Structure formats: structure tokens, C-alpha cells
Amino acid sequence: MLNYVRDVVVYFIFFALSLYALSAIDFARFMKRGKVKEIQILYILLSLALGFLAGSFLIGILNRGF
């Protein structure tokens, strides 16, 4: 049970970190004008994907006992 709580906390932390890191990129330069909702959805999906990958990496390291 404790491992599941740890995993969820790690994923939320890395999701927040990826949101913060992706805020440095100006996605509006790469998208069409007037597509604000689409840019926001892409921003959230990229943050979820990056947070999941980084969180899975850290959880894998923690499970190995380093």
C-alpha cells in the first residue's frame, strides 16, 4: 500500500515539474493562430507524458534499491 502512495506522489511531483519546465517553451510559435485550446491540450498531454516517463524512471531506480 505504501508503494502505491509513493508512486502517486512521485508522478504528481514530476507532472508539476514537467509543467514548470514546459512553460519555458513558446508553443504559440509552432502552432496556428487561434488554436488556443489545442495548444493547451498539447501542453497538458506533453506534461503528462514527460512526468510519467521521468516518474517511471525514478520509481524503477527506487525499486532496485539504490
GUVEXDREN-689251 format. One record per residue: residue number from 1; x, y, z of N, C-alpha, C in turn. Coordinates in nm, 2 decimals. Each point is the difference from the previous one (the first is absolute). Layout:
N
nr NUM n_u X n_v Y n_w Z ca_u X ca_v Y ca_w Z c_u X c_v Y c_w Z
...
***
This chain:
66
nr 1 n_u 0.08 n_v -0.12 n_w 0.00 ca_u -0.08 ca_v 0.12 ca_w 0.00 c_u 0.09 c_v 0.13 c_w 0.00
nr 2 n_u 0.10 n_v -0.01 n_w 0.08 ca_u 0.09 ca_v 0.12 ca_w 0.01 c_u 0.07 c_v 0.03 c_w -0.14
nr 3 n_u 0.03 n_v -0.11 n_w -0.07 ca_u 0.06 ca_v 0.02 ca_w -0.13 c_u -0.09 c_v 0.07 c_w -0.10
nr 4 n_u -0.13 n_v -0.03 n_w 0.01 ca_u -0.09 ca_v 0.07 ca_w -0.09 c_u -0.01 c_v 0.15 c_w 0.03
nr 5 n_u 0.00 n_v 0.03 n_w 0.12 ca_u -0.01 ca_v 0.14 ca_w 0.04 c_u 0.13 c_v 0.07 c_w -0.04
nr 6 n_u 0.11 n_v -0.06 n_w 0.02 ca_u 0.13 ca_v 0.06 ca_w -0.05 c_u 0.00 c_v 0.02 c_w -0.15
nr 7 n_u -0.05 n_v -0.10 n_w -0.07 ca_u 0.00 ca_v 0.01 ca_w -0.15 c_u -0.09 c_v 0.12 c_w -0.04
nr 8 n_u -0.11 n_v 0.01 n_w 0.06 ca_u -0.10 ca_v 0.11 ca_w -0.04 c_u 0.07 c_v 0.14 c_w 0.03
nr 9 n_u 0.06 n_v 0.01 n_w 0.12 ca_u 0.07 ca_v 0.12 ca_w 0.04 c_u 0.11 c_v 0.03 c_w -0.10
nr 10 n_u 0.08 n_v -0.10 n_w -0.04 ca_u 0.11 ca_v 0.03 ca_w -0.09 c_u -0.06 c_v 0.04 c_w -0.14
nr 11 n_u -0.10 n_v -0.06 n_w -0.05 ca_u -0.06 ca_v 0.04 ca_w -0.12 c_u -0.05 c_v 0.14 c_w 0.00
nr 12 n_u -0.07 n_v 0.04 n_w 0.11 ca_u -0.05 ca_v 0.14 ca_w 0.01 c_u 0.11 c_v 0.10 c_w 0.01
nr 13 n_u 0.11 n_v -0.03 n_w 0.07 ca_u 0.11 ca_v 0.09 ca_w 0.01 c_u 0.07 c_v 0.02 c_w -0.14
nr 14 n_u 0.02 n_v -0.11 n_w -0.07 ca_u 0.06 ca_v 0.01 ca_w -0.13 c_u -0.10 c_v 0.06 c_w -0.11
nr 15 n_u -0.13 n_v -0.01 n_w 0.02 ca_u -0.09 ca_v 0.07 ca_w -0.09 c_u 0.01 c_v 0.15 c_w 0.03
nr 16 n_u 0.01 n_v 0.04 n_w 0.12 ca_u 0.01 ca_v 0.14 ca_w 0.03 c_u 0.13 c_v 0.06 c_w -0.05
nr 17 n_u 0.11 n_v -0.08 n_w 0.02 ca_u 0.13 ca_v 0.04 ca_w -0.05 c_u 0.00 c_v 0.01 c_w -0.16
nr 18 n_u -0.07 n_v -0.09 n_w -0.06 ca_u 0.00 ca_v 0.01 ca_w -0.15 c_u -0.09 c_v 0.12 c_w -0.05
nr 19 n_u -0.11 n_v 0.03 n_w 0.08 ca_u -0.08 ca_v 0.12 ca_w -0.04 c_u 0.09 c_v 0.12 c_w 0.02
nr 20 n_u 0.08 n_v 0.01 n_w 0.10 ca_u 0.09 ca_v 0.11 ca_w 0.03 c_u 0.10 c_v 0.01 c_w -0.11
nr 21 n_u 0.06 n_v -0.11 n_w -0.04 ca_u 0.11 ca_v 0.00 ca_w -0.10 c_u -0.06 c_v 0.03 c_w -0.14
nr 22 n_u -0.11 n_v -0.05 n_w -0.03 ca_u -0.06 ca_v 0.03 ca_w -0.13 c_u -0.05 c_v 0.14 c_w -0.02
nr 23 n_u -0.02 n_v 0.07 n_w 0.11 ca_u -0.04 ca_v 0.14 ca_w 0.00 c_u 0.10 c_v 0.09 c_w -0.07
nr 24 n_u 0.13 n_v -0.05 n_w 0.00 ca_u 0.10 ca_v 0.08 ca_w -0.07 c_u 0.00 c_v 0.00 c_w -0.15
nr 25 n_u -0.08 n_v -0.09 n_w -0.05 ca_u -0.01 ca_v -0.02 ca_w -0.15 c_u -0.12 c_v 0.08 c_w -0.05
nr 26 n_u 0.01 n_v 0.08 n_w -0.10 ca_u -0.10 ca_v 0.08 ca_w -0.06 c_u -0.07 c_v -0.09 c_w -0.11
nr 27 n_u -0.10 n_v -0.07 n_w 0.04 ca_u -0.07 ca_v -0.09 ca_w -0.10 c_u -0.08 c_v 0.08 c_w -0.10
nr 28 n_u -0.03 n_v 0.12 n_w 0.03 ca_u -0.08 ca_v 0.08 ca_w -0.10 c_u 0.08 c_v 0.03 c_w -0.12
nr 29 n_u 0.13 n_v 0.00 n_w 0.00 ca_u 0.08 ca_v 0.02 ca_w -0.12 c_u -0.01 c_v -0.12 c_w -0.10
nr 30 n_u -0.03 n_v -0.11 n_w 0.05 ca_u 0.00 ca_v -0.12 ca_w -0.08 c_u -0.14 c_v -0.04 c_w -0.05
nr 31 n_u -0.10 n_v 0.06 n_w 0.06 ca_u -0.14 ca_v -0.03 ca_w -0.03 c_u -0.07 c_v 0.11 c_w -0.09
nr 32 n_u -0.12 n_v -0.04 n_w -0.05 ca_u -0.07 ca_v 0.09 ca_w -0.08 c_u -0.07 c_v 0.10 c_w 0.09
nr 33 n_u -0.02 n_v 0.12 n_w -0.05 ca_u -0.07 ca_v 0.11 ca_w 0.08 c_u -0.14 c_v -0.04 c_w 0.03
nr 34 n_u -0.05 n_v 0.03 n_w 0.12 ca_u -0.14 ca_v -0.02 ca_w 0.04 c_u -0.02 c_v -0.14 c_w 0.05
nr 35 n_u 0.10 n_v -0.08 n_w 0.02 ca_u -0.02 ca_v -0.14 ca_w 0.04 c_u 0.04 c_v -0.01 c_w 0.15
nr 36 n_u -0.05 n_v 0.08 n_w 0.08 ca_u 0.04 ca_v 0.01 ca_w 0.14 c_u -0.04 c_v -0.13 c_w 0.08
nr 37 n_u -0.12 n_v -0.05 n_w -0.02 ca_u -0.04 ca_v -0.13 ca_w 0.07 c_u 0.09 c_v -0.11 c_w -0.04
nr 38 n_u 0.03 n_v -0.01 n_w -0.13 ca_u 0.09 ca_v -0.11 ca_w -0.05 c_u 0.14 c_v 0.01 c_w 0.06
nr 39 n_u 0.05 n_v 0.12 n_w 0.01 ca_u 0.13 ca_v 0.02 ca_w 0.06 c_u 0.00 c_v -0.04 c_w 0.15
nr 40 n_u -0.11 n_v 0.04 n_w 0.07 ca_u -0.01 ca_v -0.04 ca_w 0.14 c_u -0.01 c_v -0.15 c_w 0.02
nr 41 n_u -0.07 n_v -0.07 n_w -0.08 ca_u -0.01 ca_v -0.14 ca_w 0.01 c_u 0.13 c_v -0.07 c_w -0.03
nr 42 n_u 0.07 n_v 0.05 n_w -0.10 ca_u 0.13 ca_v -0.05 ca_w -0.03 c_u 0.10 c_v 0.02 c_w 0.11
nr 43 n_u -0.01 n_v 0.11 n_w 0.06 ca_u 0.09 ca_v 0.04 ca_w 0.12 c_u -0.03 c_v -0.10 c_w 0.11
nr 44 n_u -0.12 n_v -0.03 n_w 0.03 ca_u -0.04 ca_v -0.09 ca_w 0.11 c_u 0.05 c_v -0.14 c_w -0.03
nr 45 n_u -0.03 n_v -0.04 n_w -0.12 ca_u 0.04 ca_v -0.14 ca_w -0.04 c_u 0.15 c_v -0.02 c_w 0.00
nr 46 n_u 0.07 n_v 0.10 n_w -0.05 ca_u 0.15 ca_v -0.01 ca_w 0.01 c_u 0.05 c_v 0.00 c_w 0.14
nr 47 n_u -0.06 n_v 0.08 n_w 0.09 ca_u 0.03 ca_v 0.00 ca_w 0.14 c_u -0.02 c_v -0.14 c_w 0.06
nr 48 n_u -0.12 n_v -0.06 n_w -0.03 ca_u -0.03 ca_v -0.13 ca_w 0.06 c_u 0.10 c_v -0.10 c_w -0.05
nr 49 n_u 0.03 n_v 0.00 n_w -0.13 ca_u 0.09 ca_v -0.10 ca_w -0.05 c_u 0.14 c_v 0.01 c_w 0.05
nr 50 n_u 0.05 n_v 0.13 n_w 0.01 ca_u 0.13 ca_v 0.02 ca_w 0.06 c_u 0.01 c_v -0.03 c_w 0.15
nr 51 n_u -0.11 n_v 0.03 n_w 0.07 ca_u 0.00 ca_v -0.03 ca_w 0.14 c_u -0.01 c_v -0.15 c_w 0.02
nr 52 n_u -0.08 n_v -0.07 n_w -0.08 ca_u 0.00 ca_v -0.15 ca_w 0.01 c_u 0.13 c_v -0.06 c_w -0.02
nr 53 n_u 0.07 n_v 0.04 n_w -0.11 ca_u 0.13 ca_v -0.06 ca_w -0.03 c_u 0.10 c_v 0.03 c_w 0.11
nr 54 n_u 0.01 n_v 0.12 n_w 0.04 ca_u 0.10 ca_v 0.03 ca_w 0.11 c_u -0.04 c_v -0.07 c_w 0.13
nr 55 n_u -0.13 n_v 0.00 n_w 0.03 ca_u -0.04 ca_v -0.07 ca_w 0.12 c_u 0.02 c_v -0.15 c_w 0.00
nr 56 n_u -0.02 n_v -0.06 n_w -0.12 ca_u 0.02 ca_v -0.14 ca_w -0.01 c_u 0.15 c_v -0.03 c_w 0.01
nr 57 n_u 0.08 n_v 0.08 n_w -0.05 ca_u 0.15 ca_v -0.01 ca_w 0.01 c_u 0.04 c_v 0.00 c_w 0.15
nr 58 n_u -0.05 n_v 0.10 n_w 0.08 ca_u 0.04 ca_v 0.01 ca_w 0.14 c_u -0.06 c_v -0.12 c_w 0.08
nr 59 n_u -0.12 n_v -0.04 n_w -0.03 ca_u -0.06 ca_v -0.11 ca_w 0.07 c_u 0.07 c_v -0.13 c_w -0.03
nr 60 n_u 0.05 n_v -0.02 n_w -0.12 ca_u 0.08 ca_v -0.11 ca_w -0.04 c_u 0.13 c_v -0.01 c_w 0.08
nr 61 n_u 0.06 n_v 0.12 n_w 0.02 ca_u 0.13 ca_v 0.01 ca_w 0.07 c_u -0.03 c_v -0.03 c_w 0.15
nr 62 n_u -0.11 n_v 0.05 n_w 0.06 ca_u -0.03 ca_v -0.02 ca_w 0.14 c_u -0.04 c_v -0.15 c_w 0.02
nr 63 n_u -0.06 n_v -0.06 n_w -0.09 ca_u -0.04 ca_v -0.14 ca_w 0.02 c_u 0.12 c_v -0.09 c_w -0.01
nr 64 n_u 0.11 n_v 0.04 n_w -0.06 ca_u 0.12 ca_v -0.08 ca_w -0.01 c_u 0.09 c_v 0.01 c_w 0.12
nr 65 n_u -0.03 n_v 0.10 n_w 0.09 ca_u 0.07 ca_v 0.01 ca_w 0.13 c_u 0.13 c_v 0.08 c_w -0.01
nr 66 n_u 0.01 n_v 0.09 n_w -0.09 ca_u 0.12 ca_v 0.08 ca_w 0.00 c_u 0.00 c_v 0.10 c_w 0.11
***
